[in-house]
Amino acid sequence: MKEYKIINRKFSWSNGRQKFEEEINNYAKQGWRVINVYPLNNGGNIEALLEKDKNR
């Protein structure tokens, strides 16, 4: 069985890319895998859909 998480972050290429990458890597250490990343139409926010095995 899978478990899913959506994270929503304010993003800009000038200051947010490295922080977002670090956050994604921290989730990966916990067993999460990025399924999709997509922009929102509300001023620079992005959402990432994460997945992991529920029994992990």
C-alpha positions in Angstrom: 0.0 0.0 0.0 1.2 3.5 -0.8 1.1 6.7 1.1 1.0 10.2 -0.5 2.0 13.7 0.6 1.6 17.1 -1.1 4.0 19.8 -0.2 3.3 23.4 -1.2 6.1 26.0 -1.3 6.7 29.6 -2.4 9.4 29.3 -5.1 11.7 31.6 -7.0 14.7 30.5 -9.0 16.9 33.1 -7.3 16.5 31.9 -3.7 14.2 28.9 -3.6 15.8 26.3 -5.8 18.5 25.1 -3.4 16.1 25.1 -0.4 13.5 23.1 -2.3 16.1 20.6 -3.4 17.3 20.2 0.2 13.8 19.7 1.4 13.1 17.1 -1.3 16.4 15.3 -0.4 15.3 15.2 3.3 12.0 13.6 2.3 13.9 11.1 0.2 16.0 10.1 3.3 12.6 9.3 4.9 11.6 7.0 2.0 9.5 9.5 0.0 9.8 9.6 -3.8 8.8 12.6 -6.0 6.0 11.7 -8.3 5.3 15.1 -9.9 6.1 18.8 -9.4 3.8 21.4 -10.8 3.4 25.2 -10.6 0.3 26.9 -9.2 -1.2 30.0 -10.7 -1.0 32.0 -7.5 2.2 34.0 -7.5 5.1 31.5 -7.7 4.0 28.6 -5.5 4.7 25.1 -6.5 3.4 21.7 -5.3 5.2 18.4 -5.2 3.4 15.1 -5.0 5.4 12.5 -3.0 4.9 8.8 -2.5 6.2 6.1 -0.3 5.3 2.6 0.9 3.0 2.8 3.9 4.8 0.1 5.8 8.2 1.8 5.5 
